[in-house]
Amino acid sequence: MIRLIEQHGAIEIWQVDGEFYVYGVTDSGDPRVCPSLGMAREVAAQPAPMREAQS
């Protein structure tokens, strides 16, 4: 089941089969995948310069 959990401006948290996808937090547009809603909320709350994962 796919459902929108939260939306704050351009940031969205979706739940898909027990995982949480956070959209709007990377420069590439790819989602960040988190195992819990709490972790997804932490990712969504990070300041913009820290959002993109370092390679």
N, C-alpha and C positions, 0 to 999 in steps of 0.2 A: 504494500500500500504506500502511496506517495501522498504526502500532505504538507502544506505550508504551515510551519509552526509559528514563525515570527517574521515581520518585515519592519525595518527601520530605515527609511530612505531607500538607498540603493542596495542595502544589505538584507539578504533573505536567508533564513534557516529552513531547510526542508528535511523531513524525515522520510527515509527510503529504507524499508526492510531492516529497521533497528539501527541504522547509521544516520548521522546528521550531516548534511551537506550545507556549507556556508558559502553563499555566493556574494560577490561584490567586495571581496577583501584582497584579491590578488590583481596585479597589473595585467596578467594574461587573460583574466576572465574565468580561469579554471576554479572550480570550487575547492575548498578545504574540507576534507572528510574527517569527522570526529566520532568517537564511539559513544559519546553521551551528550545530552542537551547542555549540561553545565560547561563542558569543554567547548561546545559550539558557541555558547554565549561569550565565553572568554575570548575566543578567536575573533568574534564579531566586535568585541569591545576594545580591541587593541588599537592604539593610535595608528593612523594611516601609514607613516614611514616604516613601521615595524611589521606591516601586514604580509608583505611578500617574503616567502621563505628564502633564506640565503642558500646559494648553491655551493 
